[in-house]
Amino acid sequence: MKHISKPFILLALILCSLVDISRSELTICSVPLRYENHATSGCNRATKAFTTKRGHLQKITKVIGDEGPPGTECDNTLELQLLAEAANTSGACKSFWMLRSGDLIDTDVHSYWEQVVYAANAFPNTYYLDKATNRAKGKAVTNFLSGEELGDKTLLHNIQMYLSDVHKEVKSVSETLDIGLQAALNNMQLAAQAKINMMPSKTERDQSNRDAKQRILNDAKALFGFYALFPNPTTISQLFQGFEEYIEEHTNSKEIIHVNIPTKSRSTYVHNHQHPLVQHH
């Protein structure tokens, strides 16, 4: 059996710990994204809910604090898959794990992502939605991110109506999450720099160790900064806008249109689709 180097093992562990969008238990740098109690609390704060009558989506007024009507479930309007994808493709998690493996940030990973995860599971990103429509929406997000064909269009019109109704509120959420993602990385980098500044530098060996840690931090900054050079290719708000357009294109087409957005080309898709969304009144 061939010898497997320690760097290779470390790399494998890092890659396995990056954002996982294929499992029901979504994570952002190993932190669970779905806080069920927070999401339900957020849905209870909404003054509207979305149910169906004879298969057609209907918006109903809801009293704050009440649970959703029968046949609905609490939905994260901006699907957590989009947040996970943005953290992954932006280099945020890779930068995080460089700092973590270099022993430059705390081992309590939850503290860095807590505000981002909370905002994603809070009102106004949470509404009670018809169960069938909600599950079809989750599948549509999966197809959007993977580049697969959308398939069954039965509930597309319901999804589009729902997204149109809550567009303004959720667009604001997506922009808040963009800021939160950047803030999380900035806080990590500040913590890492503070730790380096506290390291001794009296001897040549001390200085060598300090310089090595500084190089790790600089590399982590450069990794995340590289993605920032692009015109917002992987931001959460851009991904959400792209998903809205994806639904609209499929809903308005007579045939199932295959919008091919493979993972490696998603930044190109976002960059080339800068026209504003159609405003629904």
KOLGU-30840 format. One record per residue: residue number from 1; residue in one letter; y, z, x of N, C-alpha, C in turn. Coordinates in Angstrom, 3 decimals. Each point is the difference from the previous one (the first is absolute). Layout:
BEGIN
NUM; A; Y; Z; X; Y; Z; X; Y; Z; X
...
END
This chain:
BEGIN
1; M; -1.196; 0.000; 0.845; 1.196; 0.000; -0.845; 1.244; 0.000; 0.878
2; K; 0.930; -0.894; -0.311; 1.198; -0.108; 0.821; 0.911; 1.193; -0.226
3; H; 0.708; 0.340; 1.072; 0.938; 1.114; -0.090; 1.205; -0.413; -0.839
4; I; 0.389; 0.843; -0.966; 1.168; -0.267; -0.840; 1.139; 0.871; 0.498
5; S; 1.087; -0.607; 0.359; 1.113; 0.728; 0.592; 0.684; 0.897; -1.017
6; K; 0.615; 1.053; 0.496; 0.734; 0.913; -0.871; 1.152; -0.686; -0.711
7; P; 0.770; -0.882; 0.696; 1.082; -0.704; -0.718; -0.515; -0.818; -1.170
8; F; -1.176; -0.618; 0.173; -0.563; -0.797; -1.095; -0.347; 0.895; -1.185
9; I; -0.579; 1.160; 0.281; -0.354; 0.939; -1.076; 1.260; 0.473; -0.721
10; L; 1.045; 0.305; 0.778; 1.253; 0.451; -0.593; 0.595; -1.083; -0.888
11; L; -0.033; -1.238; 0.475; 0.524; -1.117; -0.784; -0.761; -0.144; -1.306
12; A; -1.316; 0.142; 0.065; -0.818; -0.125; -1.202; 0.345; 1.089; -1.008
13; L; 0.208; 1.210; 0.509; 0.358; 1.098; -0.896; 1.352; -0.233; -0.646
14; I; 0.940; -0.532; 0.782; 1.331; -0.273; -0.539; -0.066; -1.051; -1.090
15; L; -0.709; -1.086; 0.275; -0.099; -1.081; -0.979; -0.669; 0.467; -1.280
16; C; -0.984; 0.873; 0.131; -0.684; 0.514; -1.191; 0.891; 0.938; -0.788
17; S; 1.024; 0.548; 0.660; 0.851; 0.970; -0.669; 1.266; -0.617; -0.569
18; L; 0.198; -1.288; 0.230; 1.176; -0.662; -0.535; -0.119; -0.115; -1.505
19; V; 1.078; -0.470; -0.620; 0.030; -0.083; -1.447; -1.195; -0.767; -0.530
20; D; -0.641; 0.574; -0.990; -1.175; -0.605; -0.611; 0.353; -0.417; -1.405
21; I; 0.057; -1.319; -0.259; 0.362; -0.469; -1.332; -1.221; -0.515; -0.742
22; S; -1.171; 0.187; 0.565; -1.197; -0.518; -0.641; -0.728; 1.059; -0.815
23; R; 0.303; 1.272; 0.217; -0.682; 1.073; -0.703; 0.898; 0.553; -1.092
24; S; -0.626; 0.657; -0.960; 0.768; 0.609; -1.076; 0.864; 1.142; 0.531
25; E; -0.468; 0.642; 1.077; 0.764; 1.085; 0.625; 0.935; -0.605; 1.037
26; L; 1.167; -0.447; -0.443; 0.960; -0.610; 0.900; 0.622; 1.052; 0.896
27; T; 0.279; -0.390; 1.229; 0.630; 0.924; 0.930; 1.119; -0.689; 0.752
28; I; 0.913; 0.808; 0.506; 1.028; -0.476; 0.915; -0.134; 0.847; 1.259
29; C; -0.530; -0.585; 1.036; -0.256; 0.718; 1.253; -0.832; 1.260; -0.243
30; S; -1.063; -0.153; -0.762; -0.965; 1.051; -0.307; 0.476; 1.011; -1.041
31; V; 1.200; -0.173; -0.529; 0.508; 0.892; -1.039; -0.252; -0.636; -1.363
32; P; -0.690; 0.689; -0.924; -0.247; -0.571; -1.324; 1.301; -0.364; -0.707
33; L; 0.016; -1.181; -0.595; 1.208; -0.467; -0.671; 0.084; 0.456; -1.447
34; R; -1.124; 0.260; -0.613; 0.006; 0.276; -1.432; -0.032; 1.503; -0.259
35; Y; 1.101; 0.523; -0.484; 0.080; 1.397; -0.411; -0.040; 0.027; -1.515
36; E; -1.181; 0.200; -0.572; -0.189; -0.131; -1.440; 0.920; 0.922; -0.806
37; N; 0.136; 1.247; 0.445; 0.824; 0.931; -0.773; 1.466; -0.395; 0.014
38; H; 0.488; -0.536; 1.143; 1.387; -0.441; 0.072; 0.217; -1.216; -0.886
39; A; -0.927; -0.945; 0.025; 0.143; -1.216; -0.786; 0.015; 0.324; -1.488
40; T; -0.923; 0.846; -0.445; -0.042; 0.374; -1.414; 1.285; 0.696; -0.406
41; S; 0.514; 0.863; 0.849; 1.267; 0.668; -0.279; 1.126; -1.012; -0.118
42; G; -0.023; -1.018; 0.859; 1.015; -1.048; -0.057; -0.086; -0.796; -1.283
43; C; -1.214; -0.338; -0.423; -0.185; -0.741; -1.247; 0.491; 0.818; -1.194
44; N; -0.207; 1.302; 0.052; 0.459; 0.856; -1.094; 1.523; 0.026; -0.097
45; R; 0.685; -0.284; 1.092; 1.465; 0.002; -0.006; 0.586; -1.265; -0.618
46; A; -0.784; -1.046; -0.109; 0.501; -1.267; -0.525; 0.314; 0.113; -1.490
47; T; 0.993; -0.775; -0.442; 0.375; -0.003; -1.416; -0.568; -1.215; -0.730
48; K; -0.887; -0.719; 0.671; -0.651; -1.143; -0.625; -1.401; -0.143; 0.552
49; A; -0.831; -0.630; -0.779; -1.374; -0.275; 0.400; -0.359; -1.386; -0.520
50; F; -1.116; -0.532; 0.507; -0.364; -1.377; -0.331; -1.444; -0.039; -0.483
51; T; -0.163; -0.314; -1.269; -1.315; -0.098; -0.600; -0.190; -1.426; -0.506
52; T; -1.071; -0.254; -0.699; -0.229; -1.342; -0.533; -0.328; 0.065; -1.484
53; K; 0.340; -1.077; -0.675; -0.359; -0.181; -1.403; -0.532; -1.415; -0.156
54; R; -1.273; -0.090; -0.378; -0.677; -1.296; -0.099; 0.085; -0.774; 1.318
55; G; -0.104; 0.752; 1.104; -0.028; -0.622; 1.318; 1.350; -0.273; 0.610
56; H; 1.083; 0.204; -0.755; 1.344; -0.275; 0.502; 0.693; 1.300; 0.400
57; L; 0.665; -0.033; 1.146; 0.661; 1.201; 0.515; 1.155; 0.409; -0.901
58; Q; 0.116; 1.286; -0.230; 1.097; 0.536; -0.785; 0.581; 1.211; 0.702
59; K; 1.326; 0.033; 0.066; 0.685; 1.158; 0.582; 0.301; 0.983; -1.120
60; I; -0.309; 1.268; 0.246; 0.283; 1.018; -1.003; 0.825; 1.114; 0.637
61; T; 0.794; 0.654; -0.818; 0.805; 1.123; 0.469; -0.879; 1.239; 0.130
62; K; 0.234; 0.743; 1.065; -0.804; 1.191; 0.268; 0.922; 1.172; 0.297
63; V; -0.359; 1.144; -0.497; 0.773; 1.213; 0.277; -0.320; 0.484; 1.408
64; I; 1.051; 0.379; 0.742; -0.205; 0.510; 1.360; -0.912; 1.220; -0.044
65; G; -1.001; -0.004; 0.844; -0.954; 1.107; 0.066; -1.297; -0.296; -0.709
66; D; 0.029; -0.970; -0.911; -1.216; -0.335; -0.736; -0.932; -0.867; 0.838
67; E; -1.280; 0.101; -0.295; -0.974; -0.884; 0.630; 0.051; -1.362; -0.667
68; G; -0.672; -0.956; 0.609; 0.033; -1.351; -0.519; -0.812; -0.160; -1.267
69; P; 0.262; -1.076; -0.746; -0.746; -0.254; -1.238; -1.450; -0.348; 0.301
70; P; -0.877; 0.088; -0.995; -1.417; -0.350; 0.209; -0.144; -1.411; 0.547
71; G; -0.960; -0.161; 0.907; -0.261; -1.320; 0.569; 0.851; -0.349; 1.196
72; T; 0.812; 0.965; 0.456; 0.836; -0.246; 1.179; -0.419; 0.933; 1.133
73; E; 0.460; -0.327; 1.201; -0.205; 0.869; 1.156; 1.206; -0.108; 0.910
74; C; 0.176; 0.996; 0.851; 1.167; 0.051; 0.870; -0.095; -1.076; 1.078
75; D; 1.043; -0.809; 0.094; 0.009; -1.121; 0.938; 1.085; 0.174; 1.052
76; N; -0.324; -0.295; 1.256; 1.009; -0.164; 1.039; 0.484; -1.446; -0.099
77; T; 1.190; -0.216; -0.540; 0.458; -1.368; -0.254; 0.014; -0.814; 1.281
78; L; 0.653; 0.518; 1.023; -0.123; -0.600; 1.325; -1.311; 0.534; 0.551
79; E; -1.020; -0.852; -0.024; -1.346; 0.444; 0.370; -0.026; 0.552; 1.423
80; L; -0.775; 1.062; 0.185; -0.094; 0.628; 1.312; -0.586; -0.933; 1.046
81; Q; -0.723; -1.020; -0.453; -0.515; -1.005; 0.939; 1.143; -0.686; 0.741
82; L; 1.132; -0.222; -0.681; 1.143; -0.662; 0.633; 0.627; 0.898; 1.060
83; L; 0.090; 1.293; -0.289; 0.511; 0.941; 0.996; -0.927; 0.064; 1.205
84; A; -1.297; 0.047; -0.262; -0.974; 0.029; 1.091; 0.097; -1.253; 0.852
85; E; 0.144; -1.150; -0.655; 0.101; -1.263; 0.729; 1.246; -0.039; 0.867
86; A; 1.125; 0.477; -0.534; 1.249; -0.003; 0.766; -0.111; 0.899; 1.228
87; A; -0.609; 1.163; -0.159; -0.169; 0.907; 1.138; -0.905; -0.618; 1.055
88; N; -0.981; -0.741; -0.455; -0.960; -0.614; 0.917; 0.635; -1.156; 0.767
89; T; 0.551; -0.966; -0.747; 0.484; -1.221; 0.644; 1.326; 0.202; 0.731
90; S; 0.726; 1.055; -0.324; 1.268; 0.246; 0.685; -0.203; 0.611; 1.382
91; G; -1.198; 0.475; 0.269; -0.259; 0.662; 1.273; 0.256; 1.489; -0.048
92; A; 0.349; 0.516; -1.189; 0.316; 1.426; -0.112; -1.184; 0.874; 0.400
93; C; -1.185; -0.330; -0.507; -1.168; 0.830; 0.310; -0.442; -0.163; 1.454
94; K; 0.102; -1.209; 0.503; -0.373; -0.208; 1.403; 0.927; 0.793; 0.919
95; S; 1.294; -0.010; -0.335; 0.964; 0.776; 0.777; -0.304; 1.489; -0.104
96; F; -0.325; 0.436; -1.216; -0.355; 1.405; -0.234; -1.182; 0.407; 0.856
97; W; -1.050; -0.833; 0.019; -1.205; 0.391; 0.724; 0.179; -0.062; 1.521
98; M; 0.917; -0.822; 0.462; 0.313; 0.023; 1.434; 0.595; 1.354; 0.379
99; L; 0.898; 0.492; -0.833; 0.622; 1.293; 0.266; -1.008; 1.137; -0.168
100; R; -0.841; -0.130; -0.997; -1.003; 1.044; -0.266; -1.016; 0.070; 1.139
101; S; -0.521; -1.144; 0.424; -0.997; -0.005; 1.077; 0.608; 0.423; 1.329
102; G; 1.323; -0.185; 0.141; 0.690; 0.437; 1.209; 0.427; 1.448; -0.052
103; D; -0.417; 0.724; -1.053; 0.312; 1.421; -0.177; 1.509; 0.237; 0.003
104; L; 0.714; -0.896; -0.700; 1.453; 0.108; -0.047; 0.527; 0.456; -1.357
105; I; -0.861; 0.072; -0.988; 0.425; 0.500; -1.309; -1.037; 0.980; -0.521
106; D; 0.401; 0.760; -1.010; -0.872; 1.025; -0.549; -1.257; -0.610; -0.606
107; T; -1.027; 0.803; -0.067; -1.259; -0.470; -0.585; 0.043; 0.011; -1.528
108; D; 0.981; 0.678; -0.594; 0.131; 0.028; -1.460; 0.635; -1.305; -0.464
109; V; -0.836; -1.004; -0.244; 0.503; -1.331; -0.327; 0.694; -0.028; -1.354
110; H; -0.358; 0.926; -0.895; 0.584; -0.013; -1.338; 1.513; 0.186; 0.039
111; S; 0.485; 0.783; 0.932; 1.415; 0.341; 0.011; 0.893; -1.224; 0.186
112; Y; -0.478; -0.997; 0.722; 0.829; -1.170; 0.271; 0.087; -0.953; -1.192
113; W; -1.050; -0.029; -0.812; -0.051; -0.978; -1.099; 0.205; 0.635; -1.368
114; E; 0.228; 1.300; -0.034; 0.029; 0.714; -1.275; 1.034; -0.570; -0.969
115; Q; 1.211; -0.236; 0.471; 1.056; -0.486; -0.891; -0.291; -1.407; -0.516
116; V; -0.586; -0.835; 0.852; -0.338; -1.370; -0.417; -1.067; 0.036; -1.093
117; V; -1.033; 0.784; 0.238; -1.096; 0.078; -0.967; 0.479; 0.618; -1.318
118; Y; 0.848; 1.010; 0.106; 0.504; 0.640; -1.216; 0.812; -0.985; -0.839
119; A; 0.899; -0.752; 0.651; 0.836; -0.964; -0.727; -0.836; -1.074; -0.682
120; A; -1.082; -0.391; 0.640; -0.866; -1.039; -0.574; -0.739; 0.495; -1.232
121; N; -0.184; 1.317; -0.115; -0.750; 0.580; -1.106; 0.894; 0.703; -1.023
122; A; 1.309; -0.208; 0.107; 0.936; 0.690; -0.877; 0.726; -0.979; -0.911
123; F; 0.591; 0.512; -1.077; 0.847; -0.803; -0.863; 1.243; -0.419; 0.791
124; P; 0.489; -1.248; -0.122; -0.351; -1.015; -0.994; -1.017; -1.058; 0.453
125; N; -0.934; 0.384; 0.859; -1.060; -0.944; 0.358; -1.280; 0.281; -0.776
126; T; 0.102; 0.813; -1.049; -1.184; 0.396; -0.755; 0.253; -0.118; -1.495
127; Y; -0.864; -0.764; -0.667; 0.093; -0.163; -1.454; -1.417; -0.037; -0.579
128; Y; -0.134; 0.476; -1.237; -1.262; -0.158; -0.694; -0.124; -1.450; -0.446
129; L; -1.123; -0.616; 0.366; -0.231; -1.424; -0.260; -1.390; -0.192; -0.590
130; D; -0.106; -0.967; -0.897; -1.291; -0.365; -0.573; -1.049; -0.128; 1.104
131; K; -1.150; 0.618; -0.185; -1.019; 0.065; 1.049; -0.437; -1.380; 0.491
132; A; -0.269; -0.902; -0.931; -0.478; -1.327; 0.401; 1.066; -0.739; 0.789
133; T; 1.246; 0.120; -0.432; 1.108; -0.654; 0.712; 0.179; 0.606; 1.382
134; N; -0.106; 1.314; 0.093; 0.156; 0.687; 1.277; -1.066; -0.448; 1.006
135; R; -1.223; -0.087; -0.461; -1.076; -0.376; 0.915; 0.088; -1.475; 0.400
136; A; 0.458; -0.830; -0.927; 0.203; -1.417; 0.331; 1.127; -0.138; 1.021
137; K; 1.020; 0.836; -0.120; 1.117; -0.012; 0.953; -0.458; 0.410; 1.393
138; G; -0.846; 1.026; 0.076; -0.529; 0.408; 1.300; -0.802; -1.099; 0.660
139; K; -0.800; -0.705; -0.791; -0.783; -1.109; 0.527; 0.903; -1.139; 0.457
140; A; 1.079; -0.233; -0.747; 0.937; -1.063; 0.369; 0.672; 0.301; 1.337
141; V; 0.324; 1.280; 0.237; 0.599; 0.382; 1.279; -0.985; -0.254; 1.139
142; T; -1.267; 0.351; -0.224; -1.029; -0.248; 1.016; -0.085; -1.485; 0.327
143; N; 0.016; -0.836; -1.023; -0.078; -1.449; 0.217; 1.249; -0.522; 0.701
144; F; 1.163; 0.539; -0.364; 1.262; -0.395; 0.623; -0.023; 0.272; 1.501
145; L; -0.511; 1.165; 0.363; -0.009; 0.377; 1.414; -1.068; -0.747; 0.798
146; S; -1.107; -0.326; -0.645; -1.097; -0.651; 0.710; 0.109; -1.516; 0.000
147; G; 0.818; -0.544; -0.908; 0.107; -1.447; -0.103; -1.069; -0.625; -0.870
148; E; -0.760; 0.831; -0.712; -1.036; -0.538; -0.868; 0.613; -0.517; -1.300
149; E; -0.775; -0.838; -0.715; 0.467; -0.484; -1.284; 0.089; 1.154; -0.987
150; L; 0.963; -0.100; -0.908; 0.225; 1.075; -0.942; -1.137; 0.139; -1.003
151; G; -0.571; -1.122; -0.411; -1.127; 0.069; -0.920; 0.438; 0.155; -1.443
152; D; -0.540; 0.990; -0.699; 0.250; 0.194; -1.426; 1.489; 0.238; -0.269
153; K; 0.572; -0.855; -0.878; 1.423; 0.101; -0.300; 0.262; 0.686; -1.343
154; T; -1.011; 0.584; -0.593; 0.106; 0.535; -1.355; 1.151; 0.988; -0.147
155; L; 0.171; 0.900; 0.945; 0.994; 1.067; -0.119; 1.259; -0.254; 0.823
156; L; 0.143; -1.204; 0.531; 1.153; -0.291; 0.857; 1.324; 0.169; -0.727
157; H; 0.052; -0.464; -1.247; 1.247; 0.095; -0.746; 0.394; 1.469; -0.197
158; N; -0.970; 0.860; -0.255; 0.277; 1.430; -0.141; 0.550; 0.581; 1.303
159; I; -0.610; -0.399; 1.118; 0.465; 0.482; 1.309; 1.431; -0.441; 0.250
160; Q; 0.288; -1.263; -0.301; 1.344; -0.512; 0.234; 1.034; 0.719; -0.868
161; M; -0.333; 0.230; -1.261; 0.924; 0.706; -0.890; 0.266; 1.413; 0.500
162; Y; -1.027; 0.651; 0.453; 0.127; 1.364; 0.520; 0.890; 0.034; 1.247
163; L; -0.270; -0.881; 0.951; 0.788; -0.041; 1.226; 1.450; -0.353; -0.289
164; S; 0.220; -0.896; -0.955; 1.353; -0.384; -0.367; 0.771; 1.175; -0.573
165; D; -0.669; 0.803; -0.817; 0.674; 1.124; -0.655; 0.420; 1.076; 0.996
166; V; -0.833; 0.260; 0.999; 0.280; 1.092; 0.943; 0.523; -0.512; 1.337
167; H; 0.346; -1.288; 0.057; 0.368; -0.630; 1.276; 1.125; 0.737; 0.722
168; K; 1.085; 0.312; -0.706; 1.163; 0.612; 0.642; -0.360; 1.338; 0.632
169; E; -0.717; 0.830; -0.750; -0.356; 1.328; 0.500; -0.936; -0.078; 1.204
170; V; -0.998; -0.875; -0.095; -1.007; -0.066; 1.061; 0.542; -0.708; 1.236
171; K; 0.919; -0.930; -0.188; 0.656; -0.628; 1.155; 0.719; 1.065; 0.816
172; S; 0.648; 0.934; -0.692; 0.669; 1.102; 0.686; -1.010; 0.865; 0.749
173; V; -1.162; 0.236; -0.609; -1.063; 0.768; 0.659; -0.458; -0.701; 1.273
174; S; -0.193; -1.306; -0.068; -0.478; -0.749; 1.163; 0.986; 0.092; 1.160
175; E; 1.294; -0.034; -0.311; 1.012; 0.113; 1.050; 0.029; 1.412; 0.581
176; T; -0.223; 0.988; -0.854; -0.088; 1.384; 0.472; -1.190; 0.184; 0.937
177; L; -1.119; -0.625; -0.338; -1.191; 0.098; 0.843; 0.201; -0.708; 1.335
178; D; 0.750; -1.104; -0.003; 0.332; -0.671; 1.265; 0.729; 0.961; 0.931
179; I; 0.987; 0.683; -0.569; 0.779; 0.959; 0.792; -0.890; 1.154; 0.460
180; G; -0.877; 0.456; -0.894; -0.886; 1.104; 0.343; -0.965; -0.346; 1.117
181; L; -0.504; -1.226; -0.018; -0.926; -0.433; 1.044; 0.698; -0.021; 1.357
182; Q; 1.223; -0.529; 0.020; 0.761; -0.028; 1.246; 0.345; 1.408; 0.458
183; A; 0.371; 0.862; -0.950; 0.355; 1.376; 0.345; -1.189; 0.757; 0.582
184; A; -1.182; -0.242; -0.548; -1.207; 0.659; 0.511; -0.229; -0.368; 1.464
185; L; 0.149; -1.284; 0.314; -0.174; -0.435; 1.393; 1.076; 0.584; 0.902
186; N; 1.226; 0.034; -0.484; 1.089; 0.566; 0.795; -0.254; 1.474; 0.297
187; N; -0.488; 0.732; -1.012; -0.276; 1.428; 0.204; -1.116; 0.210; 1.020
188; M; -1.007; -0.854; -0.042; -1.075; 0.090; 0.989; 0.536; -0.229; 1.413
189; Q; 0.830; -1.033; 0.125; 0.538; -0.335; 1.314; 0.916; 1.105; 0.531
190; L; 0.786; 0.595; -0.889; 0.865; 1.104; 0.417; -0.828; 1.199; 0.438
191; A; -1.069; 0.280; -0.739; -0.872; 1.119; 0.361; -0.661; -0.249; 1.353
192; A; -0.419; -1.246; 0.220; -0.640; -0.347; 1.266; 0.978; 0.132; 1.159
193; Q; 1.238; -0.474; -0.218; 0.993; 0.084; 1.072; 0.339; 1.449; 0.315
194; A; 0.087; 0.831; -1.026; 0.292; 1.420; 0.214; -1.110; 0.661; 0.810
195; K; -1.233; -0.391; -0.274; -1.134; 0.568; 0.731; 0.038; -0.434; 1.464
196; I; 0.368; -1.245; 0.246; 0.107; -0.499; 1.383; 1.113; 0.740; 0.737
197; N; 1.112; 0.193; -0.676; 1.142; 0.680; 0.633; -0.328; 1.436; 0.395
198; M; -0.980; 0.598; -0.662; -0.395; 1.375; 0.300; -1.023; 0.085; 1.130
199; M; -0.518; -1.132; 0.421; -1.006; 0.005; 1.059; 0.632; 0.336; 1.358
200; P; -0.722; 0.711; 0.831; 0.552; 0.335; 1.328; 0.132; -1.250; 0.864
201; S; 0.941; 0.048; 0.932; 0.209; -1.150; 0.890; 0.322; 0.450; 1.433
202; K; -0.448; 1.206; 0.329; 0.327; 0.546; 1.315; -0.751; -0.699; 1.115
203; T; -1.279; -0.249; -0.200; -0.807; -0.605; 1.061; -0.178; -1.488; -0.252
204; E; -0.502; -0.687; 0.996; -0.249; -1.431; -0.131; -1.057; -0.271; -1.071
205; R; -0.995; 0.885; -0.048; -1.043; -0.162; -1.020; 0.566; 0.212; -1.408
206; D; 0.873; 1.005; -0.121; 0.647; 0.248; -1.294; 0.781; -1.233; -0.446
207; Q; 0.759; -0.558; 0.897; 0.825; -1.165; -0.337; -0.858; -1.201; -0.355
208; S; -1.135; -0.135; 0.707; -0.907; -1.107; -0.282; -0.575; 0.115; -1.415
209; N; -0.379; 1.223; -0.372; -0.530; 0.225; -1.349; 1.068; -0.275; -1.058
210; R; 1.198; 0.440; 0.298; 1.110; -0.216; -0.935; 0.302; -1.485; -0.154
211; D; -0.005; -0.716; 1.070; 0.261; -1.447; -0.047; -1.081; -0.728; -0.796
212; A; -1.242; 0.447; 0.148; -1.108; -0.633; -0.722; 0.167; 0.193; -1.510
213; K; 0.402; 1.205; -0.392; 0.231; 0.271; -1.425; 1.173; -0.830; -0.524
214; Q; 1.032; -0.151; 0.822; 1.160; -0.783; -0.419; -0.377; -1.464; -0.203
215; R; -0.892; -0.502; 0.835; -0.449; -1.392; -0.162; -0.756; -0.177; -1.320
216; I; -0.794; 1.000; -0.364; -0.726; -0.069; -1.274; 0.995; -0.068; -1.153
217; L; 1.016; 0.838; 0.041; 1.012; 0.004; -1.057; 0.744; -1.325; -0.042
218; N; 0.379; -0.511; 1.150; 0.718; -1.274; 0.040; -0.854; -1.136; -0.561
219; D; -1.293; 0.028; 0.317; -0.904; -1.034; -0.525; -0.127; 0.103; -1.522
220; A; -0.056; 1.237; -0.487; -0.099; 0.203; -1.448; 1.256; -0.495; -0.704
221; K; 1.151; 0.269; 0.597; 1.258; -0.493; -0.565; 0.048; -1.517; 0.014
222; A; -0.443; -0.578; 1.098; 0.031; -1.462; 0.128; -0.934; -0.657; -1.004
223; L; -1.131; 0.638; -0.273; -0.964; -0.559; -0.940; 0.602; -0.093; -1.387
224; F; 0.595; 1.074; -0.476; 0.610; -0.015; -1.328; 1.258; -0.852; 0.001
225; G; 0.744; 0.029; 1.098; 1.218; -0.806; 0.097; -0.279; -1.485; -0.011
226; F; -1.160; -0.408; 0.523; -0.367; -1.421; 0.020; -0.047; -0.554; -1.411
227; Y; -0.601; 0.765; -0.909; -0.081; -0.458; -1.381; 1.377; -0.013; -0.654
228; A; 0.861; 0.913; 0.413; 1.334; 0.074; -0.593; 0.869; -1.198; 0.370
229; L; -0.403; -0.763; 1.028; 0.760; -1.182; 0.397; -0.078; -1.103; -1.043
230; F; -1.057; 0.006; -0.802; -0.158; -1.029; -1.021; 0.927; 0.299; -1.183
231; P; 0.320; -1.002; -0.809; 0.874; 0.213; -1.163; -0.741; 0.702; -1.137
232; N; -0.239; 1.286; 0.178; -0.665; 0.828; -1.019; -1.328; -0.583; -0.487
233; P; -0.940; -0.308; 0.882; -1.226; -0.661; -0.464; -1.001; 0.932; -0.648
234; T; 0.064; 1.275; 0.303; -1.065; 0.880; -0.457; 0.528; 1.224; -0.733
235; T; 1.246; -0.043; -0.437; 0.532; 1.154; -0.705; -0.646; 0.125; -1.374
236; I; -0.014; 1.214; -0.502; -0.620; 0.260; -1.291; 0.728; -0.750; -1.108
237; S; 1.333; -0.007; 0.057; 0.760; -0.682; -1.039; -0.279; -1.495; -0.013
238; Q; -0.184; -0.596; 1.170; -0.298; -1.431; 0.066; -1.395; -0.291; -0.540
239; L; -0.939; 0.876; 0.314; -1.355; -0.186; -0.527; -0.020; 0.128; -1.517
240; F; 0.755; 0.968; -0.530; 0.044; 0.172; -1.452; 0.640; -1.219; -0.658
241; Q; 1.069; -0.511; 0.592; 0.634; -1.211; -0.537; -0.983; -1.164; 0.042
242; G; -0.731; -0.109; 1.103; -0.989; -1.074; 0.110; -1.076; 0.111; -1.063
243; F; -0.420; 1.228; -0.316; -1.011; 0.187; -1.032; 0.539; -0.375; -1.373
244; E; 1.245; 0.374; -0.290; 0.608; -0.374; -1.275; 0.048; -1.533; -0.154
245; E; 0.367; -0.668; 1.065; 0.069; -1.458; -0.046; -1.397; -0.607; -0.160
246; Y; -0.957; 0.611; 0.642; -1.394; -0.439; -0.088; -0.487; 0.065; -1.448
247; I; 0.293; 1.106; -0.680; -0.385; 0.158; -1.405; 0.741; -1.011; -0.867
248; E; 1.276; -0.171; 0.264; 0.798; -0.921; -0.807; -0.502; -1.440; 0.144
249; E; -0.316; -0.400; 1.214; -0.494; -1.357; 0.228; -1.300; -0.247; -0.747
250; H; -0.899; 0.975; 0.048; -1.289; -0.155; -0.670; 0.136; 0.070; -1.520
251; T; 0.895; 0.847; -0.483; 0.171; 0.140; -1.441; 0.579; -1.269; -0.613
252; N; 0.925; -0.624; 0.705; 0.689; -1.170; -0.544; -0.746; -1.305; 0.220
253; S; -1.101; 0.040; 0.728; -0.756; -1.222; 0.259; -1.053; -0.215; -1.076
254; K; -0.276; -1.248; -0.299; -1.030; -0.332; -0.987; -1.389; 0.127; 0.607
255; E; -0.087; -0.234; 1.280; -1.263; 0.134; 0.716; 0.122; 1.164; 0.964
256; I; -1.147; 0.487; 0.443; 0.014; 1.067; 0.997; 0.444; -0.590; 1.327
257; I; 1.141; 0.470; 0.501; 0.529; -0.491; 1.268; -0.443; 0.931; 1.107
258; H; -0.534; -0.557; 1.042; -0.434; 0.814; 1.130; 1.148; 0.092; 0.992
259; V; 0.662; 1.151; 0.035; 1.074; 0.229; 0.959; -0.628; 0.622; 1.230
260; N; -0.207; -0.792; 1.019; -0.731; 0.451; 1.173; 0.915; 0.799; 0.918
261; I; -0.222; 1.297; 0.063; 0.823; 0.860; 0.844; -0.924; 0.793; 0.901
262; P; -0.626; -0.644; 0.965; -0.882; 0.740; 0.892; 0.772; 1.060; 0.760
263; T; -0.703; 1.014; 0.427; 0.641; 1.150; 0.630; 0.920; -0.401; 1.148
264; K; -0.448; -0.904; 0.844; 0.781; -0.345; 1.178; 1.254; -0.806; -0.340
265; S; 0.052; -0.564; -1.205; 1.125; -0.845; -0.365; 0.925; 0.659; -1.011
266; R; -0.260; 1.269; -0.333; 0.772; 0.609; -1.061; 1.465; 0.116; 0.364
267; S; 0.330; 0.237; 1.264; 1.399; 0.097; 0.390; 0.706; -1.325; -0.208
268; T; -0.719; -1.109; 0.241; 0.581; -1.315; -0.234; 0.280; -0.192; -1.480
269; Y; -0.938; 0.451; -0.844; 0.189; -0.120; -1.442; 1.263; 0.731; -0.432
270; V; 0.169; 1.243; 0.460; 1.156; 0.784; -0.401; 1.281; -0.637; 0.489
271; H; -0.024; -0.502; 1.247; 1.196; -0.589; 0.583; 0.412; -1.265; -0.744
272; N; -0.963; -0.763; -0.488; 0.294; -1.273; -0.647; 0.234; 0.126; -1.497
273; H; -0.060; 1.206; -0.536; 0.211; 0.207; -1.434; 1.133; 1.010; -0.178
274; Q; 1.190; -0.411; 0.375; 1.148; 0.903; -0.063; 0.828; -0.194; -1.261
275; H; -0.377; -0.949; -0.874; 0.783; -0.182; -1.207; -0.129; 1.221; -0.885
276; P; 1.088; 0.344; -0.738; -0.038; 1.197; -0.831; -0.974; -0.140; -1.147
277; L; -0.480; 1.133; -0.471; -0.918; -0.018; -1.136; 0.737; -0.457; -1.241
278; V; -0.731; -0.639; -0.901; 0.569; -0.376; -1.274; 0.330; 1.278; -0.758
279; Q; 1.188; 0.086; -0.518; 0.402; 1.193; -0.725; -0.476; -0.083; -1.439
280; H; -0.667; 1.037; -0.461; -0.498; 0.047; -1.365; 0.877; 0.928; -0.826
281; H; 0.443; -0.465; -1.117; 0.866; 0.827; -0.846; -0.725; 0.394; -1.270
END
